[in-house]
């Protein structure tokens, strides 16, 4: 049977077909937002879902994640969106799993670069397998500030809290990077107010991107608003050169 395609692959029009990284400050509303995705299943690697009415699998180690993924792959379920909350802890569990497997205490104990390569390969293998499944995949992370130095000066940039190597793996595979932020707005009587927003376009000052080209630059951190914007884009899935690159 020939392996080479005879027709182009059509862009996938549904959010449930895409892989999304969503990050922001603790308690900014990321998990609540994800809970409204279609037929959502949380792989909960940390506590924090007690206030939400959701389907969840407690994940306390990489073996737990592998077992849950095996059931997801089998397909005997009605879930359409898989949420790893948080992907930061998932990466830590992966590192612990590799260290235990090789009976060492630190990645460097396996020789120059070998430990890190084994961890990253395992982490990428599992995430890639999930991303290729016919379900949406949301990866939730927290945010941190880093200082970026250039020839003309320094500036502060907000990025996910994933370690750099894991961040590069995730950014290379996702269709969207959504940054959950607080936007300051002038209020009545000279008092400033805030609203929770999603940033979707690349910026010097935070990591974001949207390869689908469907989303406005900023929108309310509200799932109905988000999905309406995604579904009613004037030019859905128009190819663009979205910048999801990594700045160290």
C-alpha positions as CSV (number, residue, x, y, z in Angstrom):
1,X,0.0,0.0,0.0
2,X,1.5,3.4,-0.9
3,X,2.5,5.6,2.0
4,X,2.7,8.9,0.2
5,X,-0.5,11.0,0.3
6,X,-2.5,11.8,-2.9
7,X,-4.4,14.7,-1.3
8,X,-3.7,17.5,1.1
9,X,-4.7,17.2,4.7
10,X,-7.6,19.5,5.5
11,X,-7.2,21.9,8.4
12,X,-9.1,20.6,11.5
13,X,-12.0,22.9,12.2
14,X,-12.9,21.8,15.8
15,X,-11.2,22.8,19.0
16,X,-11.5,19.2,20.1
17,X,-8.9,18.3,17.4
18,X,-6.3,20.7,18.7
19,X,-3.5,20.8,21.3
20,X,-3.5,23.9,23.6
21,X,-1.1,25.2,26.2
22,X,-2.9,27.4,28.7
23,X,-0.9,29.1,31.5
24,X,-1.1,32.0,34.0
25,X,-1.0,32.8,37.6
26,X,-2.3,30.5,40.3
27,X,-6.1,30.7,40.7
28,X,-6.4,32.8,37.6
29,X,-9.3,30.6,36.3
30,X,-7.4,28.2,34.0
31,X,-8.9,25.0,35.4
32,X,-12.4,26.5,35.5
33,X,-12.1,27.5,31.9
34,X,-10.9,24.1,30.9
35,X,-13.8,22.5,32.7
36,X,-16.2,23.9,30.1
37,X,-14.4,22.2,27.2
38,X,-16.3,19.5,25.4
39,X,-16.7,16.2,27.5
40,X,-13.6,17.1,29.6
41,X,-11.5,14.6,31.5
42,X,-8.9,16.0,33.9
43,X,-5.6,14.2,34.6
44,X,-5.1,16.0,37.9
45,X,-1.4,16.0,38.8
46,X,-2.0,18.4,41.7
47,X,-4.9,19.3,44.0
48,X,-7.0,22.3,43.1
49,X,-10.1,21.0,41.4
50,X,-12.3,20.6,44.6
51,X,-14.5,23.6,43.7
52,X,-15.2,22.2,40.2
53,X,-17.8,19.6,39.1
54,X,-15.6,17.6,36.7
55,X,-14.5,14.1,35.8
56,X,-10.9,13.6,37.0
57,X,-8.3,11.0,37.5
58,X,-5.8,11.7,40.4
59,X,-2.3,11.4,39.0
60,X,0.4,10.9,41.7
61,X,3.2,9.5,39.5
62,X,4.2,8.8,35.9
63,X,2.8,5.2,36.2
64,X,-0.6,6.6,37.0
65,X,-0.4,8.9,33.9
66,X,0.6,6.0,31.7
67,X,-2.3,3.8,33.0
68,X,-4.8,6.6,32.4
69,X,-3.4,7.2,28.9
70,X,-3.7,3.5,28.1
71,X,-7.4,3.7,28.9
72,X,-7.8,6.8,26.9
73,X,-6.1,5.2,23.9
74,X,-8.4,2.2,24.2
75,X,-11.3,4.6,23.4
76,X,-14.0,2.9,25.6
77,X,-15.2,6.2,27.0
78,X,-17.2,9.4,26.0
79,X,-14.5,12.0,26.7
80,X,-13.5,14.4,23.9
81,X,-11.0,16.7,25.7
82,X,-8.1,15.6,27.9
83,X,-6.7,18.1,30.3
84,X,-3.3,17.6,32.0
85,X,-3.4,19.9,35.0
86,X,-0.6,20.7,35.5
87,X,1.8,19.6,32.8
88,X,4.6,21.0,35.1
89,X,3.9,18.2,37.6
90,X,3.6,15.7,34.8
91,X,7.1,16.5,33.7
92,X,8.4,16.1,37.3
93,X,6.7,12.7,37.6
94,X,8.4,11.7,34.3
95,X,11.8,12.7,35.7
96,X,11.2,10.8,38.9
97,X,10.1,7.7,36.9
98,X,13.3,7.7,34.8
99,X,15.5,8.2,37.9
100,X,13.8,5.3,39.7
101,X,14.0,3.1,36.6
102,X,17.7,3.6,36.3
103,X,18.3,3.6,40.1
104,X,20.0,7.0,40.2
105,X,19.3,10.1,42.3
106,X,20.0,12.8,39.7
107,X,19.9,13.1,35.9
108,X,23.6,13.8,35.7
109,X,24.4,10.4,37.4
110,X,23.6,8.7,34.0
111,X,26.4,10.5,32.2
112,X,26.7,13.8,30.3
113,X,23.2,14.6,28.8
114,X,21.9,11.1,28.9
115,X,19.6,11.5,31.9
116,X,18.0,14.6,30.5
117,X,17.6,13.0,27.1
118,X,15.9,10.0,28.5
119,X,13.4,12.1,30.5
120,X,12.7,14.4,27.6
121,X,12.2,11.6,25.2
122,X,9.8,9.8,27.5
123,X,7.9,13.0,28.1
124,X,7.7,13.9,24.4
125,X,6.7,10.3,23.5
126,X,3.6,10.3,25.8
127,X,2.5,13.8,24.9
128,X,2.9,13.2,21.2
129,X,0.8,10.0,21.5
130,X,-2.0,11.9,23.3
131,X,-1.8,14.8,20.7
132,X,-2.3,12.4,17.8
133,X,-5.5,10.9,19.4
134,X,-8.9,12.1,18.1
135,X,-9.4,14.3,21.3
136,X,-8.6,17.8,22.2
137,X,-5.6,18.1,24.5
138,X,-5.2,21.0,27.0
139,X,-1.9,21.4,28.9
140,X,-2.2,23.6,31.9
141,X,0.8,25.4,33.5
142,X,1.5,28.3,35.8
143,X,3.5,31.4,34.9
144,X,6.7,33.0,35.9
145,X,8.8,36.1,35.0
146,X,12.2,35.8,33.4
147,X,14.7,38.6,32.6
148,X,15.7,38.8,29.0
149,X,18.9,40.6,28.1
150,X,19.5,42.0,24.6
151,X,22.1,44.3,23.1
152,X,19.9,47.3,23.8
153,X,18.9,46.5,27.4
154,X,16.8,44.1,29.6
155,X,13.1,43.4,29.8
156,X,10.8,41.1,31.7
157,X,9.0,38.3,29.9
158,X,6.2,36.0,31.3
159,X,6.6,32.4,30.4
160,X,5.1,29.0,31.5
161,X,6.8,27.5,34.6
162,X,7.9,24.4,32.8
163,X,11.6,23.7,32.8
164,X,13.2,25.1,29.6
165,X,13.7,21.7,27.9
166,X,10.1,20.7,28.6
167,X,8.8,24.1,27.5
168,X,10.5,23.7,24.2
169,X,8.9,20.3,23.7
170,X,5.5,21.6,24.5
171,X,5.8,24.8,22.4
172,X,6.9,22.7,19.4
173,X,3.7,20.6,19.4
174,X,0.8,22.9,20.4
175,X,-1.5,24.7,18.1
176,X,-2.2,27.5,20.6
177,X,-0.4,29.1,23.6
178,X,-3.0,31.0,25.7
179,X,-1.7,33.4,28.3
180,X,-4.2,34.1,31.1
181,X,-3.6,37.7,32.3
182,X,-5.1,40.6,34.2
183,X,-5.9,43.7,32.2
184,X,-6.1,47.0,34.1
185,X,-8.9,49.3,33.1
186,X,-9.8,52.8,34.3
187,X,-12.9,52.7,36.5
188,X,-15.3,55.1,38.0
189,X,-14.1,57.7,40.5
190,X,-10.6,57.4,39.2
191,X,-10.2,53.8,40.6
192,X,-8.7,51.2,38.3
193,X,-10.5,48.0,37.7
194,X,-9.3,44.7,36.3
195,X,-10.6,41.9,34.0
196,X,-9.3,38.5,33.4
197,X,-8.2,38.1,29.8
198,X,-6.6,35.6,27.4
199,X,-3.6,36.8,25.3
200,X,-3.3,34.9,22.0
201,X,-0.7,36.7,19.9
202,X,3.1,36.8,20.3
203,X,4.6,39.6,22.3
204,X,8.1,40.5,23.7
205,X,6.6,40.5,27.2
206,X,4.8,37.2,27.3
207,X,4.6,33.9,25.4
208,X,1.5,33.4,23.3
209,X,0.5,32.2,19.8
210,X,-2.4,30.9,17.7
211,X,-1.5,28.8,14.6
212,X,-5.1,28.6,13.6
213,X,-5.4,32.4,13.1
214,X,-8.9,32.3,14.4
215,X,-8.6,34.3,17.6
216,X,-8.5,38.0,18.4
217,X,-5.4,39.3,20.2
218,X,-7.2,39.7,23.5
219,X,-10.5,38.3,24.7
220,X,-12.2,37.7,28.1
221,X,-11.1,34.6,30.1
222,X,-14.5,33.1,29.6
223,X,-15.1,29.8,27.7
224,X,-18.4,30.8,25.9
225,X,-16.7,34.0,24.7
226,X,-13.6,32.0,23.6
227,X,-15.5,29.3,21.7
228,X,-17.7,31.8,20.0
229,X,-14.7,33.7,18.7
230,X,-13.1,30.5,17.6
231,X,-16.1,29.2,15.8
232,X,-17.1,32.5,14.1
233,X,-13.8,33.6,12.7
234,X,-14.1,35.3,9.4
235,X,-11.3,33.3,7.8
236,X,-11.2,30.1,9.9
237,X,-7.9,28.2,10.0
238,X,-6.1,30.5,7.5
239,X,-2.4,29.5,7.6
240,X,-0.2,32.0,9.3
241,X,3.3,32.0,10.6
242,X,2.5,32.1,14.3
243,X,5.5,32.6,16.5
244,X,5.6,29.9,19.2
245,X,9.3,30.2,19.5
246,X,11.1,30.0,22.8
247,X,13.0,32.9,24.4
248,X,15.4,32.0,27.1
